[in-house]
Amino acid sequence: MCATHAQCSSSQSCRETDLELQLPLLPKPPSARQALLLRECIVEGLLDRVAVSCPDLGNRAYICADLGRERPVFIHTSSNAFRHRPHPSVLVFNEIISTHKHFMRDCVTVDPLQLAKRAAAGGCPLLQLGEFLPVPAPRYLSEQDKVLAFASPLYAPLAYSLPTVEVDVPSESNFRYKVFAKALLEGMVVRGLPCQDKLLARPTLLLHAPTNPRVSAVVSPLWQFRVGSRSQLLAKWRPVILTKGLTQGTSTASAQDGAESKRQRKEDPSWKQRAWIALNHHQIPYEYVEALTLKLEPGQTLKDAKGYEKHPLLLKHHPSGLVPTIVRADESQPAVYESLTCIEFADDLAEKSKRAGPRPLLPEDPVLRARARIWASWADKNISSNFYAILVPTDVERRREGHAKLVAALQKLQDNLRGPFFFGDDLSIVDIAALPWCYRIFTCGIIGRYRDASFSFDLTGLAPLQAWLDACLALPAVQQTLPDPERLVDTYKRYADGTAESKVGAAVRAGKSAHEHE
C-alpha cells in the first residue's frame, strides 16, 4: 500500500469515528511530574554509575567509580548531555566504551540535591549521611514527634560531598538521642512534664560534651533503650503503668505546673476508664497507686470477690471513696473527681500547657461544647445505668425494662454519629463517656455471659456503632486502658448474682439508677 493511500485510509477511518488524527504520529511529551518520576527511576537504577565533573583531569573530564579517581572519562557525543550548557556537574550513565579515551553513553543529568535527599531516605550503602552539623542547630518538632538535623551526605565511592540537607535523624545514630534528651530537659516532649534544663549548666552540652558525666547520665539510658521520640518514651513508660494498676490501683497524673496528681481506679475501670483515656489522649504523665483492692480470702478468685478495701489516701481526699479521684502528689489542692469532670480537667491541663498536641476533647465552639456536655451526661444516664439495670436487679421485669432502654439508647447513639467518632474526625468527651460500656457489651459480651438470649442485641442493625467502637479501640490512648476481657467478665459475676458490695450495686438494688450512686 502506498503512503498516499495509507494516509487517505487513515483519514477516512478517523472521519468514521469522529476523531481527528494528525500524521505522522508523534508521541506526547511527558508532563513535568512524569519527567521527574522518570528521572528518579533512572537515577535509582544507576546509583552505582555516577560520574562527577573533574576539571583537574581535563576539559569536560569526569571521574567514576568504575575507572577510579585517576582516569578521566568523557560524555559520548551521542548522548544528549553532551550538548548541555553548562556541562552537568553530576550525571549517571549506562555504559562506558573505550577507544583512545573512555566515553560514557546514555547519560542523564542528576541534580546533586536529588542524591542528597536519596541519602537522607537511607537504605543505599553508596550514599552516606556523613556527620550531623551543629549549625544550623538540630531541633525536635513536638507536633510531628521528629528529631531533625542538617547533614552533609557523601557519594561514598568517590567521597564526593553532596549539598547539605535537613533529615529525620535515624534511630541508629546516637546524635538523635542527644537532641531528644535536650528537648526532654527543655520540656518540649511531654505535655505537663516540667522543664529540667537546670540539671545542666547549658542544655547544649548534650550535643557538644559527650564525655561530661551528667550528659552521659541523661543520654545513655535513652540510647540503651532506643528512646528517641515521644511515642517510644511513652511505650517504655507504659509497662510500669499497667503492671502496677491494671487490676487494682490508682494512677498518678502530672499536673500542668509539674506537680503530680493521683487518680484512683479499681478492678472494674468503667467510669474510671474515662479519666484514664483523657490523660492518655493529652499525654499527661501519671503513675498508679493502689487505692481500691478487691477483698479475696485465701483460695478465692475474682469471681468470689464481693467488696473492696480502700486506701487511706483515697478516703482522705474523697470521703465516699469513689474513683476516679485526681489529687496533686503534694496534696496541696482539693481533689478532682467525677469521671466527666476529670475529662474536662485533663482538657484544661492540656490547654494551660500551651503546647502543640492532640485536639481537645470538648469542641471549642460554645454551642458544640454545650452539646458535648449534654450528650456525655445522656450517655451516663442511658447507657451505663441501663447496663447495670440488666445485670443487678433480681426482678426480671426491671431487667427487661433496662434492656429495652439500653437497646434504644444504643440506636440513638448510632443515629447521631457524624463520622468515625461522635463529632466527626476527632475523639471527644461523648465517645469516652459511652465507650467503656460499649466495650463491655460488644467486645466482652458481659450481658450475654450472665443473661439469656432474650437480652441479646441486633449486631447487624448496630454495625455502624460497632465500627465506631473499633475506631475508638484502635487509638493508643484507649488501648492502654483496656482490661483483659475474661478477667473483666469474672468481675461482673458479683453484680449479676446480686452480691456486689459496691455503691453502684447498692444503688441499683435500692431501685435507683447506677449513675445516682453516692
C-alpha positions as CSV (number, residue, x, y, z in Angstrom):
1,M,0.0,0.0,0.0
2,C,1.4,3.4,-1.0
3,A,1.9,6.2,1.6
4,T,-0.8,8.3,0.0
5,H,-3.3,5.5,0.1
6,A,-2.4,4.8,3.7
7,Q,-2.9,8.4,4.7
8,C,-6.3,8.5,2.9
9,S,-7.4,5.3,4.5
10,S,-6.4,6.6,8.0
11,S,-8.2,9.9,7.4
12,Q,-11.4,8.0,6.2
13,S,-11.2,5.8,9.3
14,C,-10.9,8.8,11.6
15,R,-13.9,10.6,9.9
16,E,-16.0,7.5,10.5
17,T,-15.2,7.6,14.3
18,D,-15.3,11.4,14.6
19,L,-11.6,11.6,15.5
20,E,-9.0,14.0,14.2
21,L,-5.7,12.3,13.7
22,Q,-2.6,14.2,12.6
23,L,0.0,12.3,10.6
24,P,2.8,11.5,11.1
25,L,2.0,10.3,14.7
26,L,4.1,12.0,17.4
27,P,4.4,10.8,21.0
28,K,3.1,13.2,23.6
29,P,5.9,14.6,25.7
30,P,5.7,13.7,29.4
31,S,4.4,16.2,32.0
32,A,6.8,17.8,34.4
33,R,5.7,15.4,37.1
34,Q,6.2,12.4,34.8
35,A,9.6,13.6,33.8
36,L,10.7,14.0,37.4
37,L,9.5,10.5,38.3
38,L,11.2,9.1,35.2
39,R,14.4,10.8,36.1
40,E,14.2,9.4,39.7
41,C,13.7,5.9,38.4
42,I,16.7,6.2,36.1
43,V,18.9,7.5,38.9
44,E,17.8,4.9,41.3
45,G,18.7,2.1,38.9
46,L,22.1,3.7,38.1
47,L,23.4,4.8,41.5
48,D,26.4,2.6,41.1
49,R,27.3,4.5,37.9
50,V,27.6,8.1,39.0
51,A,30.1,10.4,37.4
52,V,31.4,13.7,38.8
53,S,33.0,16.5,36.9
54,C,36.7,16.8,37.5
55,P,38.3,19.7,35.6
56,D,41.7,18.9,37.0
57,L,41.9,15.9,34.7
58,G,41.0,17.8,31.6
59,N,38.3,19.8,29.8
60,R,34.9,18.2,30.3
61,A,36.5,15.4,32.2
62,Y,34.6,13.3,34.8
63,I,35.6,10.6,37.2
64,C,33.6,7.5,38.1
65,A,33.9,4.5,40.4
66,D,34.5,2.1,37.6
67,L,37.7,3.8,36.4
68,G,38.9,5.3,39.7
69,R,39.8,8.9,40.5
70,E,42.9,9.0,38.3
71,R,41.5,8.1,34.9
72,P,39.2,10.6,33.2
73,V,36.0,9.7,31.4
74,F,34.1,11.9,28.9
75,I,30.5,12.2,27.7
76,H,30.0,10.5,24.4
77,T,28.8,12.8,21.6
78,S,25.7,10.6,21.0
79,S,24.4,11.5,24.5
80,N,22.0,14.4,24.9
81,A,24.0,15.5,27.9
82,F,27.0,16.3,25.6
83,R,25.0,19.3,24.3
84,H,24.0,20.7,27.8
85,R,25.5,24.1,28.7
86,P,26.9,24.4,31.2
87,H,28.1,20.8,31.4
88,P,26.4,18.9,34.3
89,S,28.5,18.6,37.4
90,V,26.9,15.2,38.2
91,L,25.4,12.6,35.9
92,V,24.6,8.9,35.7
93,F,25.5,6.7,32.7
94,N,24.6,3.3,31.3
95,E,27.9,2.1,29.9
96,I,31.5,3.1,29.1
97,I,33.1,2.5,25.7
98,S,36.8,2.8,25.2
99,T,38.7,3.9,22.2
100,H,41.7,6.3,22.6
101,K,39.7,7.6,25.5
102,H,36.9,6.4,27.8
103,F,33.4,7.7,26.9
104,M,30.1,7.4,28.8
105,R,26.9,6.7,26.8
106,D,23.2,7.1,27.7
107,C,24.0,9.9,30.2
108,V,21.3,11.6,32.3
109,T,22.0,14.8,34.3
110,V,21.5,14.5,38.0
111,D,20.8,17.3,40.5
112,P,23.2,16.7,43.4
113,L,20.4,17.7,45.8
114,Q,18.4,14.7,44.5
115,L,21.3,12.4,45.6
116,A,21.4,14.2,48.9
117,K,17.7,13.6,49.5
118,R,18.1,10.0,48.5
119,A,20.9,9.7,51.1
120,A,18.5,11.1,53.7
121,A,16.0,8.4,52.8
122,G,18.5,5.7,53.8
123,G,18.9,2.1,52.5
124,C,21.6,2.7,50.0
125,P,25.2,2.0,51.1
126,L,26.6,4.1,48.2
127,L,25.1,7.2,49.8
128,Q,26.0,8.1,53.3
129,L,24.7,10.9,55.6
130,G,28.1,11.8,57.0
131,E,28.4,13.9,60.1
132,F,25.5,15.9,61.6
133,L,26.1,19.6,61.8
134,P,25.9,21.8,64.9
135,V,24.9,24.8,62.7
136,P,22.1,25.2,61.8
137,A,21.1,23.8,65.2
138,P,19.3,20.5,65.3
139,R,15.7,20.6,66.6
140,Y,12.8,18.5,67.9
141,L,9.4,19.0,66.4
142,S,6.8,18.3,69.1
143,E,3.8,18.2,66.9
144,Q,5.3,15.6,64.5
145,D,7.4,13.9,67.2
146,K,10.5,14.1,64.9
147,V,14.2,14.8,65.5
148,L,15.7,16.9,62.6
149,A,19.3,17.9,61.9
150,F,21.4,19.1,59.0
151,A,23.9,16.7,57.4
152,S,26.4,16.8,54.5
153,P,25.9,13.5,52.7
154,L,28.5,11.8,50.6
155,Y,28.6,9.7,47.5
156,A,30.8,7.1,49.1
157,P,32.6,5.5,46.1
158,L,34.1,8.9,45.1
159,A,34.0,10.6,48.5
160,Y,32.0,13.3,46.8
161,S,30.3,15.8,49.1
162,L,26.6,16.4,48.3
163,P,24.6,19.5,49.3
164,T,23.6,19.9,53.0
165,V,20.0,18.7,53.7
166,E,17.8,18.6,56.8
167,V,16.9,15.0,57.7
168,D,15.0,13.0,60.2
169,V,17.9,11.7,62.3
170,P,17.8,7.8,62.1
171,S,17.4,5.7,65.2
172,E,20.8,4.1,64.7
173,S,22.6,7.4,65.3
174,N,23.5,8.4,68.8
175,F,23.1,12.0,67.8
176,R,19.3,11.5,67.7
177,Y,19.2,10.7,71.4
178,K,21.3,13.7,72.3
179,V,18.9,16.1,70.5
180,F,15.9,14.3,72.0
181,A,17.4,14.5,75.5
182,K,17.9,18.2,75.1
183,A,14.2,18.6,74.1
184,L,13.2,16.4,77.0
185,L,15.0,18.6,79.5
186,E,13.6,21.7,78.0
187,G,10.0,20.4,78.5
188,M,9.2,20.1,74.8
189,V,8.4,16.4,74.6
190,V,5.6,15.5,77.1
191,R,2.8,17.9,77.9
192,G,2.8,18.5,81.7
193,L,6.4,17.3,82.2
194,P,8.3,20.3,83.7
195,C,11.4,21.9,82.3
196,Q,14.5,20.3,83.8
197,D,17.2,22.3,81.9
198,K,18.8,23.3,85.3
199,L,20.2,19.9,85.5
200,L,23.0,21.0,83.2
201,A,24.8,24.4,83.0
202,R,23.6,24.6,79.4
203,P,21.3,22.1,77.6
204,T,23.5,22.4,74.5
205,L,26.2,20.5,76.4
206,L,24.2,17.4,75.5
207,L,25.3,18.0,71.9
208,H,28.9,19.1,72.4
209,A,30.2,17.5,75.6
210,P,29.7,13.7,75.3
211,T,32.3,12.9,78.0
212,N,30.5,15.0,80.6
213,P,29.3,12.6,83.3
214,R,25.9,14.4,83.6
215,V,25.5,14.3,79.8
216,S,26.2,10.6,79.8
217,A,23.8,10.0,82.6
218,V,21.0,11.6,80.6
219,V,21.8,10.3,77.1
220,S,23.0,6.8,77.9
221,P,19.6,5.4,79.1
222,L,17.9,6.9,76.0
223,W,20.4,5.3,73.7
224,Q,20.4,2.0,75.6
225,F,16.6,1.6,75.4
226,R,16.3,3.3,72.0
227,V,14.1,6.1,73.2
228,G,14.4,8.8,70.6
229,S,10.8,10.0,70.3
230,R,7.7,10.8,72.5
231,S,6.0,7.6,71.3
232,Q,8.9,5.5,72.2
233,L,9.2,7.2,75.6
234,L,5.5,6.6,76.4
235,A,5.8,3.0,75.2
236,K,8.6,2.4,77.7
237,W,6.6,4.0,80.5
238,R,3.5,2.0,79.7
239,P,4.5,-1.3,81.2
240,V,5.2,0.3,84.5
241,I,1.7,1.8,84.5
242,L,0.0,-1.4,83.5
243,T,1.8,-3.8,85.9
244,K,1.1,-1.6,88.8
245,G,-2.5,-0.8,88.2
246,L,-4.3,-2.9,85.6
247,T,-6.2,-5.0,88.1
248,Q,-6.4,-2.7,91.2
249,G,-4.9,0.6,91.8
250,T,-4.6,4.3,91.5
251,S,-2.9,6.2,88.8
252,T,-1.0,9.4,89.1
253,A,-1.2,12.2,86.6
254,S,1.2,15.1,86.3
255,A,-0.5,18.5,86.9
256,Q,0.4,21.2,84.4
257,D,2.7,23.1,86.6
258,G,4.8,20.0,87.2
259,A,3.2,18.8,90.4
260,E,1.9,15.2,90.2
261,S,-1.7,14.3,90.7
262,K,-3.1,10.9,91.7
263,R,-6.0,9.1,90.0
264,Q,-7.6,6.2,91.8
265,R,-9.3,3.3,90.0
266,K,-10.3,-0.3,90.7
267,E,-10.7,-3.8,89.0
268,D,-13.7,-2.6,87.0
269,P,-12.4,0.6,85.5
270,S,-15.6,1.7,83.8
271,W,-16.2,5.3,85.0
272,K,-12.6,5.3,85.9
273,Q,-11.5,4.4,82.4
274,R,-12.9,7.7,81.2
275,A,-10.3,9.7,83.2
276,W,-7.6,7.4,82.2
277,I,-8.3,7.7,78.4
278,A,-8.4,11.6,78.8
279,L,-5.0,11.6,80.5
280,N,-3.5,9.3,77.8
281,H,-5.1,11.4,75.0
282,H,-3.3,14.5,76.2
283,Q,-0.1,12.6,77.0
284,I,-0.1,13.8,80.6
285,P,2.3,11.6,82.6
286,Y,0.9,9.6,85.5
287,E,1.7,6.8,87.9
288,Y,-0.6,4.2,89.6
289,V,-1.0,4.0,93.3
290,E,-3.2,1.2,94.6
291,A,-6.4,2.7,96.1
292,L,-9.1,0.0,95.9
293,T,-8.2,-3.6,96.5
294,L,-10.6,-6.5,96.0
295,K,-11.3,-8.4,99.1
296,L,-10.2,-12.0,98.5
297,E,-9.9,-14.8,101.0
298,P,-7.2,-17.5,100.5
299,G,-8.1,-19.7,97.6
300,Q,-10.7,-17.2,96.2
301,T,-10.7,-15.9,92.6
302,L,-12.1,-12.7,91.1
303,K,-15.5,-14.4,90.8
304,D,-15.6,-14.8,94.5
305,A,-14.8,-11.1,95.4
306,K,-17.6,-9.1,96.9
307,G,-16.2,-5.8,98.2
308,Y,-13.1,-3.6,98.4
309,E,-10.5,-2.3,100.8
310,K,-9.9,1.4,100.3
311,H,-6.6,3.1,100.6
312,P,-6.3,5.9,103.2
313,L,-5.2,8.4,100.6
314,L,-8.4,7.8,98.7
315,L,-10.6,8.2,101.8
316,K,-8.6,11.3,102.8
317,H,-9.5,13.1,99.5
318,H,-12.9,11.6,98.8
319,P,-14.8,10.5,101.9
320,S,-17.1,8.3,99.8
321,G,-14.1,6.5,98.4
322,L,-15.2,6.8,94.8
323,V,-13.0,6.6,91.8
324,P,-11.7,8.3,89.7
325,T,-10.2,10.8,92.0
326,I,-7.3,13.1,91.0
327,V,-5.1,14.8,93.6
328,R,-1.8,16.5,93.4
329,A,1.1,14.5,94.7
330,D,1.9,17.2,97.3
331,E,-1.8,17.2,98.2
332,S,-1.7,21.0,98.3
333,Q,-5.0,21.4,96.5
334,P,-8.5,19.9,96.7
335,A,-9.1,16.7,94.7
336,V,-10.9,16.5,91.4
337,Y,-13.4,13.6,90.9
338,E,-16.4,12.5,88.9
339,S,-15.4,10.9,85.7
340,L,-16.8,13.5,83.3
341,T,-15.3,16.3,85.4
342,C,-11.9,14.5,85.2
343,I,-12.1,14.5,81.4
344,E,-12.7,18.3,81.3
345,F,-9.9,18.7,83.9
346,A,-7.4,16.8,81.6
347,D,-8.5,19.2,78.8
348,D,-7.9,22.2,81.0
349,L,-4.4,20.9,81.9
350,A,-3.6,20.4,78.3
351,E,-4.8,23.9,77.4
352,K,-2.8,25.5,80.2
353,S,0.4,24.0,78.9
354,K,0.1,25.8,75.5
355,R,1.9,23.1,73.8
356,A,1.0,21.6,70.4
357,G,-0.7,18.3,70.7
358,P,-3.9,16.3,70.2
359,R,-7.2,18.2,69.8
360,P,-9.3,19.0,72.9
361,L,-11.9,16.5,73.9
362,L,-14.5,19.3,74.1
363,P,-15.2,21.3,71.0
364,E,-14.1,25.0,71.0
365,D,-17.4,26.2,69.6
366,P,-19.6,27.2,72.6
367,V,-22.7,25.6,71.2
368,L,-20.9,22.3,70.3
369,R,-19.2,22.4,73.7
370,A,-22.6,22.6,75.5
371,R,-24.0,19.9,73.2
372,A,-21.0,17.7,74.1
373,R,-21.7,18.0,77.8
374,I,-25.4,17.2,77.2
375,W,-24.6,14.1,75.2
376,A,-21.9,12.9,77.7
377,S,-24.4,13.2,80.5
378,W,-27.0,11.5,78.4
379,A,-24.6,8.5,77.9
380,D,-24.1,8.3,81.6
381,K,-27.8,8.1,82.3
382,N,-28.9,6.0,79.4
383,I,-26.1,3.6,78.5
384,S,-24.1,3.0,81.7
385,S,-27.1,3.0,84.0
386,N,-29.2,0.7,81.8
387,F,-26.2,-1.7,81.5
388,Y,-26.4,-2.2,85.3
389,A,-30.2,-2.3,85.2
390,I,-29.9,-5.5,83.2
391,L,-27.2,-7.1,85.5
392,V,-28.1,-6.2,89.0
393,P,-31.8,-6.4,89.7
394,T,-33.3,-9.8,90.6
395,D,-36.7,-8.7,89.2
396,V,-37.0,-9.9,85.6
397,E,-39.3,-7.1,84.6
398,R,-36.8,-4.5,85.7
399,R,-34.1,-6.3,83.7
400,R,-36.3,-6.3,80.6
401,E,-37.1,-2.6,81.0
402,G,-33.4,-1.9,81.3
403,H,-32.7,-3.9,78.2
404,A,-35.3,-2.1,76.1
405,K,-34.0,1.2,77.3
406,L,-30.4,0.2,76.5
407,V,-31.3,-1.0,73.0
408,A,-33.0,2.3,72.3
409,A,-30.0,4.3,73.7
410,L,-27.5,2.4,71.6
411,Q,-29.7,3.0,68.5
412,K,-29.9,6.7,69.3
413,L,-26.1,7.0,69.8
414,Q,-25.6,5.3,66.4
415,D,-28.1,7.6,64.7
416,N,-26.2,10.6,65.8
417,L,-22.7,9.6,64.9
418,R,-21.1,12.1,62.5
419,G,-18.1,10.2,61.4
420,P,-15.6,7.7,62.8
421,F,-16.2,9.4,66.1
422,F,-19.2,11.1,67.5
423,F,-18.5,14.6,66.3
424,G,-16.6,13.6,63.2
425,D,-12.9,13.0,62.8
426,D,-11.7,13.6,66.4
427,L,-12.2,11.8,69.7
428,S,-14.5,13.7,72.1
429,I,-15.9,13.5,75.6
430,V,-19.0,11.9,74.2
431,D,-17.0,9.0,72.8
432,I,-15.2,8.5,76.1
433,A,-18.4,8.7,78.0
434,A,-20.0,5.8,76.1
435,L,-17.0,3.7,75.2
436,P,-16.4,1.7,78.4
437,W,-19.9,0.1,78.4
438,C,-20.0,-0.5,74.6
439,Y,-16.7,-2.3,75.1
440,R,-18.3,-4.5,77.8
441,I,-21.4,-5.1,75.7
442,F,-19.9,-5.8,72.3
443,T,-16.3,-6.9,72.9
444,C,-16.5,-8.7,76.2
445,G,-20.1,-9.9,75.9
446,I,-20.8,-9.5,79.6
447,I,-24.5,-9.3,79.3
448,G,-24.6,-12.4,77.1
449,R,-22.5,-14.3,79.7
450,Y,-24.9,-13.7,82.6
451,R,-28.3,-13.2,80.9
452,D,-30.2,-15.5,78.4
453,A,-30.7,-14.9,74.7
454,S,-33.7,-12.7,75.3
455,F,-31.3,-10.0,76.4
456,S,-29.2,-10.1,73.2
457,F,-28.6,-7.2,70.7
458,D,-29.1,-6.9,67.0
459,L,-25.5,-6.9,66.0
460,T,-26.4,-6.5,62.3
461,G,-28.5,-3.4,62.9
462,L,-25.8,-1.9,65.1
463,A,-23.0,-2.5,62.7
464,P,-22.2,1.3,62.3
465,L,-22.0,1.5,66.1
466,Q,-19.5,-1.4,66.2
467,A,-17.4,0.4,63.5
468,W,-17.4,3.4,65.8
469,L,-16.3,1.2,68.7
470,D,-13.5,-0.3,66.6
471,A,-12.2,3.2,65.7
472,C,-12.1,4.1,69.4
473,L,-10.4,0.9,70.4
474,A,-7.7,1.4,67.8
475,L,-6.5,4.6,69.5
476,P,-3.3,4.1,71.6
477,A,-4.9,6.3,74.3
478,V,-7.7,3.8,74.6
479,Q,-5.7,0.6,74.1
480,Q,-3.6,1.3,77.3
481,T,-6.8,1.2,79.4
482,L,-8.4,-1.9,78.1
483,P,-8.7,-4.7,80.8
484,D,-8.4,-8.3,79.8
485,P,-12.0,-9.4,78.6
486,E,-12.0,-12.7,80.5
487,R,-10.9,-11.1,83.8
488,L,-13.4,-8.3,83.3
489,V,-16.2,-10.8,82.7
490,D,-15.3,-12.5,86.0
491,T,-15.5,-9.2,88.0
492,Y,-19.1,-8.7,86.9
493,K,-20.3,-12.0,88.4
494,R,-20.9,-10.3,91.8
495,Y,-23.2,-7.8,90.0
496,A,-25.1,-10.5,88.1
497,D,-25.7,-12.6,91.3
498,G,-26.6,-9.5,93.4
499,T,-23.8,-9.8,95.9
500,A,-21.6,-6.8,94.8
501,E,-20.7,-4.7,97.8
502,S,-20.3,-1.6,95.8
503,K,-22.1,1.7,95.8
504,V,-23.3,1.0,92.2
505,G,-24.7,-2.4,93.2
506,A,-26.4,-0.9,96.3
507,A,-28.0,1.9,94.4
508,V,-29.5,-0.3,91.7
509,R,-30.7,-2.9,94.3
510,A,-32.4,0.1,96.1
511,G,-34.3,0.9,92.9
512,K,-32.1,3.8,91.8
513,S,-30.1,4.2,88.6
514,A,-26.4,3.4,88.6
515,H,-25.4,7.0,87.9
516,E,-27.2,8.0,91.1
517,H,-24.9,6.1,93.4
518,E,-23.4,8.2,96.3
